[in-house]
Amino acid sequence: MNDLVSLVDWSRAQFALTAMVHWLFVPLTIGLSLIVAIMETMWYRTRNEKWLRMTKTWMKLFGINFACGVATGIILEFEFGTNWSNYSWFVGDIFGAPLAIEGIFAFFLESTFIAVMFFGWKKVSRGFHLAATWLTAIGVVLSALWILVANAWMQYPAGMEFDPAQMRNVMVSFTDVALSPVAVNKFFHTVASGWVLGGVFVVGVSCYLLLRGRNEEFAKSSIKTGGWVGLAGIILTMWTGDGSAVQVGRVQPMKLAAMEGLYRGECGQGLVGIGVLNPDKRPGDDKDEMLFGIKIPKGLSILARHDANAFVPGIDDLIDGIELTADGDTIYTVSYAERIDAGKRAQEALAAYGRAQKAGDTLAMADAVELLKADYKYFGYGYFDSPEDAVPPVALTFYAFRVMVMAGGYLLIFFAAALFMVYKRPKWFDKKIVLWGGLATIAIVWICSEAGWIVAEVGRQPWVVQDLLPCRAAISGISSGSVMLTFWLFAVLFTGLLVAEVSIMIKQIRKESKRDILNDKND
């Protein structure tokens, strides 16, 4: 058992390491691809060489980031087969479909036209080159779409049924998988957050150029473009974030409870604005949830249900299977203890089906299928020993959510201030405190982005597929020592990759800061 726990923990750690490093590149790729396409469109319409230089400069940084994102993405997909083979078998027909579409269609679209972007200058017409740039940006977004469809299905498994003959889930409705509310909302939220990160990156790097005292017109024009893209992105991110909260409250209420550190809910539940969790609090005890907290009255009920008086269940409520009506009446649903029993019955029914199939007993097979269908909804709970096993890491989810929200609020102010200054108070960009603030915001937006990933994925734990497959049942049958070794190998590899990318980007940015970009037309 100890080796199993170690194997699960190291497999999760390795996948989390790879995913978080990959996520450093993905949103910037999404944001920069759009910004570059907008800049080239302006050059195509105006023939102003300023826009051509801006396009080529930011395109180089996009290319560096794109290459690193592809490298880490390939490693990430291979880990499904090496470390999570049981998961890959259990959901391969469903999870594999969007990944295949992403690889065959979206990735080939962007990889084909990215070559025209970088090497097609003066070899193809201006219109064709512009089309290639936009098709690359569209391909980047389509890649994100299918990856997010696959991820959303793990959060909310729809459009499938379990086939006992194959011992795996099979897709019955591609539409339900691709167009589930969770998938649609997650797609727009992620793409918009990429625009935010791309906008901050462009504004921040432009502030660095102004600090160096070069290319003022180039930098301020870039700030305008990045600022508008970022402002549109942060507004859309907040709007879709509201939709995400509703979806999480509907299909992943335990994640929502962990995001709030909420153990006992009530009608008109408040939202913690600032708070410190009680580290000694455990499900089922009588200790206070918070050591300190300031709540927005009825905020969580509004956020999760769009109803100020709605009941939002906490961790203990969910474990006990308790709901409340708006009038305060208690409703008992399915407790986690009952779900564990149901999951074990489903697993036993599946085992009975396997024995009957081996014996050729079709009647017993049919009986086993009926029993399996009755309890399959809670199949994954059968792997747990107690209800507390289904509770995610509360502290990490709680604090990551607050970092994401507070950083998001700051970014809204940041873009509004940057656009106000560049249009109405351009002289303010002569102040070093303003320029250093813009440069420092690059770090803040990446922290915000990673915090959002932590909320989405850590808050889903211990599930790989919500309610159907926990991590402990999804891993490959390999030794924990081999996973530990590859974890450290990947840590060294990714560190080297990050150092290389940052060094190349800084070198390129410094190169641009040492020349008068507007007068240099010999690229």
C-alpha positions as CSV (number, residue, x, y, z in Angstrom):
1,M,0.0,0.0,0.0
2,N,2.8,2.4,0.8
3,D,4.4,1.8,-2.6
4,L,1.0,2.4,-4.2
5,V,0.7,5.8,-2.4
6,S,4.2,6.7,-3.4
7,L,3.6,5.7,-7.0
8,V,0.4,7.8,-7.1
9,D,2.1,10.8,-5.5
10,W,5.1,10.7,-7.8
11,S,3.0,10.2,-10.9
12,R,0.8,13.1,-10.0
13,A,3.9,15.2,-9.2
14,Q,5.5,14.4,-12.5
15,F,2.4,15.2,-14.5
16,A,1.8,18.4,-12.5
17,L,5.4,19.5,-13.2
18,T,5.1,18.9,-16.9
19,A,1.6,20.5,-17.1
20,M,2.7,23.6,-15.2
21,V,5.8,24.1,-17.3
22,H,3.7,23.6,-20.5
23,W,1.2,26.1,-19.2
24,L,3.9,28.8,-19.0
25,F,4.0,28.7,-22.9
26,V,0.4,28.0,-23.9
27,P,-1.4,31.2,-22.9
28,L,1.5,33.4,-24.2
29,T,1.3,31.6,-27.6
30,I,-2.5,32.2,-27.7
31,G,-2.1,35.9,-26.8
32,L,0.9,36.7,-29.0
33,S,-0.6,34.9,-32.1
34,L,-3.6,37.3,-32.0
35,I,-1.5,40.4,-31.3
36,V,0.9,39.6,-34.2
37,A,-2.1,39.0,-36.5
38,I,-3.6,42.4,-35.6
39,M,-0.3,44.2,-36.1
40,E,0.2,42.6,-39.6
41,T,-3.4,43.5,-40.5
42,M,-2.6,47.1,-39.6
43,W,0.5,47.0,-41.8
44,Y,-1.5,45.5,-44.6
45,R,-4.1,48.2,-44.4
46,T,-1.8,51.2,-43.9
47,R,1.5,50.1,-45.4
48,N,3.1,51.9,-42.5
49,E,6.6,50.4,-41.9
50,K,6.1,50.9,-38.2
51,W,3.5,48.1,-38.2
52,L,5.8,45.8,-40.3
53,R,8.6,46.1,-37.8
54,M,6.3,45.6,-34.9
55,T,4.9,42.5,-36.5
56,K,8.3,41.0,-37.2
57,T,9.6,41.8,-33.7
58,W,6.7,40.2,-31.8
59,M,6.6,37.4,-34.3
60,K,10.1,36.3,-33.3
61,L,9.2,36.2,-29.6
62,F,6.0,34.2,-30.5
63,G,8.1,31.7,-32.4
64,I,10.5,31.1,-29.6
65,N,7.6,30.5,-27.2
66,F,5.7,28.4,-29.7
67,A,8.7,26.0,-30.1
68,C,9.1,25.5,-26.3
69,G,5.3,24.9,-26.0
70,V,5.4,22.2,-28.6
71,A,8.3,20.4,-26.9
72,T,6.6,20.3,-23.5
73,G,3.2,19.4,-25.0
74,I,4.6,16.3,-26.7
75,I,6.1,15.1,-23.4
76,L,2.8,15.8,-21.7
77,E,0.8,13.6,-24.1
78,F,3.4,10.8,-23.9
79,E,2.9,10.7,-20.1
80,F,-0.7,9.5,-20.6
81,G,0.7,6.3,-22.0
82,T,3.7,5.9,-19.7
83,N,2.3,6.9,-16.3
84,W,-1.4,6.8,-16.7
85,S,-2.0,3.7,-18.9
86,N,-5.1,2.5,-16.9
87,Y,-6.7,5.9,-17.5
88,S,-5.8,5.8,-21.2
89,W,-7.5,2.4,-21.5
90,F,-10.5,3.3,-19.4
91,V,-11.4,6.4,-21.5
92,G,-9.3,6.0,-24.6
93,D,-12.2,6.1,-27.1
94,I,-13.4,9.4,-25.7
95,F,-10.3,11.2,-24.5
96,G,-8.3,10.2,-27.6
97,A,-10.8,11.6,-30.1
98,P,-10.3,15.3,-29.4
99,L,-6.5,14.8,-29.0
100,A,-6.5,13.1,-32.4
101,I,-8.4,16.0,-34.0
102,E,-6.0,18.5,-32.3
103,G,-3.0,16.6,-33.7
104,I,-4.3,15.9,-37.2
105,F,-6.2,19.1,-37.9
106,A,-5.3,22.0,-35.6
107,F,-1.6,21.3,-35.1
108,F,-1.0,20.7,-38.7
109,L,-2.9,23.9,-39.6
110,E,-0.7,26.0,-37.4
111,S,2.6,24.2,-38.1
112,T,2.0,24.5,-41.9
113,F,1.2,28.2,-41.9
114,I,3.7,29.1,-39.3
115,A,6.4,28.3,-41.9
116,V,4.8,30.8,-44.2
117,M,4.7,33.4,-41.4
118,F,8.5,33.2,-40.7
119,F,9.9,32.3,-44.1
120,G,7.3,33.7,-46.6
121,W,8.3,37.3,-46.5
122,K,8.8,38.5,-50.1
123,K,8.1,35.0,-51.3
124,V,4.3,35.2,-51.2
125,S,2.0,38.1,-51.6
126,R,1.1,40.4,-48.7
127,G,-2.4,39.1,-48.7
128,F,-1.4,35.4,-48.6
129,H,1.1,36.1,-45.8
130,L,-1.5,37.9,-43.8
131,A,-3.9,34.9,-44.3
132,A,-1.1,32.6,-43.1
133,T,-0.6,34.6,-40.0
134,W,-4.3,34.6,-39.2
135,L,-4.6,30.9,-39.9
136,T,-1.7,30.3,-37.5
137,A,-3.5,32.2,-34.8
138,I,-6.7,30.3,-35.6
139,G,-4.8,27.0,-35.5
140,V,-3.4,27.9,-32.1
141,V,-6.9,28.5,-30.8
142,L,-8.3,25.3,-32.3
143,S,-5.5,23.3,-30.7
144,A,-6.5,24.8,-27.4
145,L,-10.2,24.0,-28.2
146,W,-9.6,20.3,-28.5
147,I,-7.3,20.0,-25.6
148,L,-9.8,21.8,-23.4
149,V,-12.6,19.6,-24.7
150,A,-10.7,16.6,-23.5
151,N,-9.9,18.3,-20.1
152,A,-13.5,19.4,-19.7
153,W,-14.7,15.8,-20.2
154,M,-12.5,14.7,-17.3
155,Q,-14.2,17.4,-15.2
156,Y,-17.7,16.5,-16.4
157,P,-17.9,13.1,-18.2
158,A,-20.8,13.4,-20.7
159,G,-21.7,11.7,-24.0
160,M,-20.4,8.3,-23.0
161,E,-21.4,5.0,-21.5
162,F,-19.5,2.1,-20.1
163,D,-19.2,-1.0,-22.2
164,P,-18.5,-4.0,-19.9
165,A,-17.5,-6.2,-22.8
166,Q,-14.5,-3.9,-23.4
167,M,-14.1,-2.9,-19.8
168,R,-13.9,0.7,-20.9
169,N,-16.0,3.8,-21.6
170,V,-17.1,4.5,-25.2
171,M,-18.4,7.6,-26.8
172,V,-22.1,7.7,-27.7
173,S,-22.4,11.4,-28.5
174,F,-19.5,13.5,-29.9
175,T,-21.7,16.6,-29.7
176,D,-22.3,16.1,-25.9
177,V,-18.5,15.7,-25.4
178,A,-17.5,18.7,-27.6
179,L,-20.3,21.1,-26.7
180,S,-20.9,20.4,-23.0
181,P,-21.4,23.6,-21.0
182,V,-18.2,22.9,-19.1
183,A,-16.2,22.6,-22.3
184,V,-17.6,25.7,-24.0
185,N,-17.1,27.9,-20.9
186,K,-13.6,26.5,-20.3
187,F,-12.6,27.2,-23.9
188,F,-13.6,30.8,-23.9
189,H,-12.2,31.4,-20.4
190,T,-8.8,29.9,-21.3
191,V,-8.5,31.7,-24.7
192,A,-9.4,35.0,-23.1
193,S,-6.8,34.5,-20.3
194,G,-4.3,33.9,-23.0
195,W,-5.1,37.3,-24.5
196,V,-4.5,38.8,-21.0
197,L,-1.1,37.2,-20.7
198,G,-0.1,38.2,-24.2
199,G,-1.3,41.7,-23.6
200,V,0.7,42.0,-20.4
201,F,3.8,40.6,-22.0
202,V,3.7,43.1,-24.9
203,V,3.0,46.0,-22.5
204,G,5.7,44.9,-20.1
205,V,8.4,44.4,-22.7
206,S,7.5,47.7,-24.2
207,C,8.0,49.3,-20.8
208,Y,11.5,47.7,-20.8
209,L,12.2,49.3,-24.2
210,L,11.2,52.7,-22.8
211,L,13.4,52.2,-19.8
212,R,16.3,51.7,-22.3
213,G,15.3,55.0,-23.9
214,R,14.9,53.6,-27.4
215,N,12.1,53.1,-29.9
216,E,9.5,55.2,-28.1
217,E,6.9,55.2,-30.9
218,F,7.3,51.5,-31.4
219,A,6.9,50.8,-27.7
220,K,3.9,53.1,-27.2
221,S,2.2,51.7,-30.3
222,S,2.8,48.2,-29.0
223,I,1.3,49.2,-25.6
224,K,-1.8,50.4,-27.4
225,T,-2.3,47.1,-29.2
226,G,-1.4,44.9,-26.2
227,G,-3.5,47.0,-23.9
228,W,-6.6,46.7,-26.0
229,V,-6.2,43.0,-26.5
230,G,-5.5,42.5,-22.8
231,L,-8.4,44.7,-21.7
232,A,-10.8,42.7,-23.9
233,G,-9.3,39.5,-22.6
234,I,-9.6,40.4,-18.9
235,I,-13.2,41.5,-19.3
236,L,-14.1,38.2,-21.1
237,T,-12.1,36.2,-18.6
238,M,-14.1,37.7,-15.7
239,W,-17.4,37.1,-17.5
240,T,-16.5,33.5,-18.3
241,G,-15.1,33.0,-14.8
242,D,-18.6,33.8,-13.5
243,G,-19.9,31.1,-15.8
244,S,-17.2,28.7,-14.6
245,A,-18.3,29.2,-11.0
246,V,-21.9,28.3,-11.9
247,Q,-20.7,25.1,-13.7
248,V,-18.4,24.1,-10.9
249,G,-21.2,24.5,-8.4
250,R,-23.4,22.4,-10.5
251,V,-21.1,19.5,-11.5
252,Q,-18.2,19.7,-9.0
253,P,-19.6,21.1,-5.7
254,M,-16.7,19.6,-3.7
255,K,-14.3,21.7,-5.7
256,L,-16.3,24.8,-5.0
257,A,-16.4,24.0,-1.3
258,A,-12.6,23.6,-1.3
259,M,-12.2,26.9,-3.2
260,E,-14.0,28.6,-0.3
261,G,-12.7,26.4,2.6
262,L,-16.4,25.9,3.3
263,Y,-17.4,22.9,5.5
264,R,-21.0,23.9,6.5
265,G,-23.0,25.9,4.1
266,E,-26.1,28.0,4.5
267,C,-28.7,29.8,2.5
268,G,-27.3,33.2,1.5
269,Q,-23.7,32.0,1.8
270,G,-21.0,34.6,2.1
271,L,-17.9,34.7,-0.1
272,V,-14.5,34.9,1.6
273,G,-12.7,38.0,0.4
274,I,-9.6,37.7,2.6
275,G,-9.1,34.9,5.0
276,V,-6.7,32.4,6.7
277,L,-7.8,28.8,7.0
278,N,-7.5,26.8,10.2
279,P,-4.8,24.3,9.3
280,D,-6.1,21.9,12.0
281,K,-9.6,21.7,10.5
282,R,-10.7,18.3,9.3
283,P,-14.0,17.1,7.8
284,G,-16.5,16.2,10.5
285,D,-14.9,17.9,13.5
286,D,-16.2,21.0,15.3
287,K,-13.2,23.3,14.8
288,D,-13.6,26.7,13.1
289,E,-13.0,26.8,9.4
290,M,-11.1,30.1,9.5
291,L,-8.6,31.7,11.8
292,F,-9.5,35.0,10.2
293,G,-11.8,35.9,7.4
294,I,-13.7,38.8,5.9
295,K,-16.7,37.8,3.8
296,I,-18.8,39.4,1.2
297,P,-22.4,38.9,2.4
298,K,-24.3,36.4,0.2
299,G,-21.4,36.6,-2.3
300,L,-20.9,32.8,-2.8
301,S,-24.6,32.2,-3.3
302,I,-24.7,34.9,-6.0
303,L,-21.5,33.6,-7.6
304,A,-22.5,29.9,-7.7
305,R,-26.2,30.0,-8.2
306,H,-27.0,33.6,-9.2
307,D,-29.4,33.6,-6.3
308,A,-28.6,35.6,-3.2
309,N,-30.6,33.2,-1.0
310,A,-29.5,29.9,-2.5
311,F,-27.9,27.2,-0.4
312,V,-24.3,26.3,-1.2
313,P,-23.2,23.0,0.4
314,G,-19.9,22.7,2.2
315,I,-17.6,19.8,2.5
316,D,-19.3,18.2,5.5
317,D,-22.7,18.8,3.8
318,L,-21.7,17.0,0.7
319,I,-20.1,14.1,2.7
320,D,-23.4,13.7,4.7
321,G,-25.6,14.1,1.6
322,I,-27.4,17.2,2.9
323,E,-29.0,19.9,0.8
324,L,-31.3,22.8,1.9
325,T,-34.2,24.5,0.2
326,A,-34.5,28.2,0.0
327,D,-36.9,27.9,2.9
328,G,-34.3,26.1,5.0
329,D,-35.9,22.6,4.7
330,T,-33.4,19.8,4.8
331,I,-33.1,17.4,1.9
332,Y,-31.1,14.2,2.2
333,T,-29.4,13.2,-1.1
334,V,-26.7,10.5,-1.6
335,S,-24.0,10.7,1.1
336,Y,-20.4,9.8,0.3
337,A,-20.6,6.7,2.5
338,E,-23.5,5.5,0.3
339,R,-21.6,6.4,-2.8
340,I,-18.7,4.3,-1.7
341,D,-21.1,1.4,-1.1
342,A,-22.6,1.9,-4.5
343,G,-19.2,2.1,-6.1
344,K,-18.2,-1.2,-4.6
345,R,-21.4,-2.8,-5.8
346,A,-20.7,-1.5,-9.3
347,Q,-17.2,-2.9,-9.2
348,E,-18.4,-6.3,-7.9
349,A,-21.1,-6.3,-10.7
350,L,-18.3,-5.7,-13.2
351,A,-16.3,-8.5,-11.8
352,A,-19.4,-10.8,-11.9
353,Y,-19.8,-9.9,-15.5
354,G,-16.2,-10.9,-16.3
355,R,-16.7,-14.2,-14.6
356,A,-20.0,-14.8,-16.4
357,Q,-18.5,-13.9,-19.7
358,K,-15.6,-16.3,-19.2
359,A,-18.1,-19.0,-18.3
360,G,-20.3,-18.2,-21.3
361,D,-23.3,-17.6,-19.0
362,T,-25.3,-14.9,-21.0
363,L,-28.1,-14.7,-18.4
364,A,-25.7,-14.0,-15.6
365,M,-24.0,-11.4,-17.9
366,A,-27.3,-9.6,-18.4
367,D,-28.0,-9.6,-14.7
368,A,-24.6,-8.2,-14.0
369,V,-25.0,-5.4,-16.6
370,E,-28.3,-4.3,-14.9
371,L,-26.6,-4.2,-11.5
372,L,-23.7,-2.3,-13.0
373,K,-25.9,0.3,-14.7
374,A,-27.8,0.9,-11.4
375,D,-24.6,2.0,-9.5
376,Y,-22.1,3.0,-12.3
377,K,-22.6,6.7,-11.6
378,Y,-20.6,6.2,-8.4
379,F,-18.2,3.6,-9.8
380,G,-15.0,5.6,-8.8
381,Y,-16.1,6.0,-5.2
382,G,-15.6,2.2,-4.7
383,Y,-11.9,2.8,-4.6
384,F,-12.1,4.9,-1.5
385,D,-11.8,3.6,2.1
386,S,-13.6,6.6,3.7
387,P,-15.5,9.7,2.5
388,E,-12.6,11.9,3.5
389,D,-10.6,10.3,0.6
390,A,-12.8,12.3,-1.8
391,V,-11.9,15.7,-0.4
392,P,-9.4,17.7,-2.4
393,P,-6.4,19.6,-0.9
394,V,-8.4,22.4,0.6
395,A,-5.7,24.9,1.6
396,L,-3.9,24.8,-1.8
397,T,-7.2,25.2,-3.7
398,F,-8.4,28.0,-1.4
399,Y,-5.3,30.1,-1.6
400,A,-4.8,29.6,-5.3
401,F,-8.3,30.8,-5.9
402,R,-7.7,34.0,-4.0
403,V,-4.4,34.6,-5.8
404,M,-6.1,34.2,-9.1
405,V,-9.0,36.5,-8.2
406,M,-6.9,39.3,-6.7
407,A,-4.4,39.2,-9.5
408,G,-7.2,39.3,-12.0
409,G,-8.6,42.4,-10.4
410,Y,-5.2,44.0,-10.5
411,L,-4.9,43.2,-14.2
412,L,-8.2,44.9,-15.0
413,I,-6.9,48.1,-13.3
414,F,-3.5,47.6,-15.0
415,F,-4.9,47.6,-18.6
416,A,-7.3,50.4,-17.9
417,A,-4.4,52.5,-16.5
418,A,-2.0,51.6,-19.3
419,L,-4.5,52.6,-22.0
420,F,-5.4,55.8,-20.2
421,M,-1.7,56.8,-19.8
422,V,-0.7,56.0,-23.4
423,Y,-3.6,57.9,-24.9
424,K,-4.1,60.8,-22.4
425,R,-0.9,61.0,-20.3
426,P,1.9,59.7,-22.5
427,K,4.5,61.7,-20.5
428,W,3.8,59.4,-17.5
429,F,5.7,56.7,-19.3
430,D,8.8,58.8,-18.7
431,K,8.5,57.8,-15.0
432,K,10.6,54.8,-14.0
433,I,8.1,53.7,-11.4
434,V,5.4,53.3,-14.1
435,L,7.8,51.4,-16.4
436,W,9.1,49.1,-13.7
437,G,5.5,48.5,-12.7
438,G,4.6,47.4,-16.2
439,L,7.6,45.1,-16.3
440,A,6.8,43.5,-13.0
441,T,3.3,42.8,-14.1
442,I,4.7,40.1,-16.4
443,A,5.4,38.0,-13.3
444,I,2.0,38.8,-11.8
445,V,0.1,37.6,-14.9
446,W,2.0,34.3,-15.0
447,I,1.3,33.8,-11.3
448,C,-2.4,34.5,-12.0
449,S,-2.4,32.0,-14.9
450,E,-0.7,29.2,-12.9
451,A,-3.0,29.8,-9.9
452,G,-6.0,29.3,-12.2
453,W,-4.6,26.0,-13.4
454,I,-4.1,24.9,-9.8
455,V,-7.7,25.7,-8.9
456,A,-9.0,23.8,-11.9
457,E,-6.8,20.7,-11.6
458,V,-5.9,20.4,-7.9
459,G,-9.5,21.3,-6.9
460,R,-10.6,18.2,-9.0
461,Q,-8.5,15.8,-6.9
462,P,-8.6,13.0,-6.1
463,W,-10.3,12.4,-9.5
464,V,-8.8,11.9,-12.9
465,V,-12.4,11.5,-14.3
466,Q,-14.9,13.1,-12.0
467,D,-16.8,10.4,-9.9
468,L,-15.6,7.6,-12.2
469,L,-11.8,7.1,-11.9
470,P,-9.6,8.4,-9.0
471,C,-5.8,8.8,-9.4
472,R,-5.0,5.6,-7.5
473,A,-6.9,3.5,-10.1
474,A,-5.6,5.4,-13.2
475,I,-1.8,5.0,-12.9
476,S,0.4,2.5,-14.7
477,G,1.8,-0.6,-13.1
478,I,5.3,0.6,-12.8
479,S,7.7,1.1,-9.9
480,S,7.6,4.4,-8.0
481,G,11.4,4.5,-8.2
482,S,11.2,4.8,-12.0
483,V,8.7,7.6,-11.8
484,M,10.8,9.4,-9.2
485,L,13.9,9.2,-11.4
486,T,12.1,10.5,-14.5
487,F,10.6,13.3,-12.3
488,W,14.0,14.6,-11.5
489,L,15.2,14.1,-15.1
490,F,12.3,16.2,-16.3
491,A,12.9,18.8,-13.6
492,V,16.5,19.2,-14.9
493,L,15.3,19.2,-18.6
494,F,12.5,21.7,-18.0
495,T,14.8,24.0,-16.0
496,G,17.3,24.0,-18.9
497,L,14.5,24.6,-21.3
498,L,13.2,27.6,-19.3
499,V,16.6,29.1,-18.9
500,A,17.2,28.7,-22.7
501,E,13.9,30.3,-23.6
502,V,14.3,33.2,-21.2
503,S,17.9,33.8,-22.3
504,I,16.9,33.8,-26.0
505,M,14.0,36.1,-25.4
506,I,16.0,38.5,-23.4
507,K,18.7,38.5,-26.0
508,Q,16.2,39.2,-28.7
509,I,14.5,42.0,-26.7
510,R,17.9,43.6,-25.9
511,K,18.8,43.4,-29.6
512,E,15.7,45.3,-30.5
513,S,16.4,47.9,-27.7
514,K,19.8,48.7,-29.2
515,R,18.6,49.9,-32.5
516,D,16.1,52.3,-34.0
517,I,13.5,49.9,-35.1
518,L,11.5,52.4,-37.1
519,N,14.4,53.2,-39.3
520,D,15.8,49.7,-39.7
521,K,14.0,48.1,-42.7
522,N,16.6,45.6,-43.6
523,D,15.2,42.6,-41.8
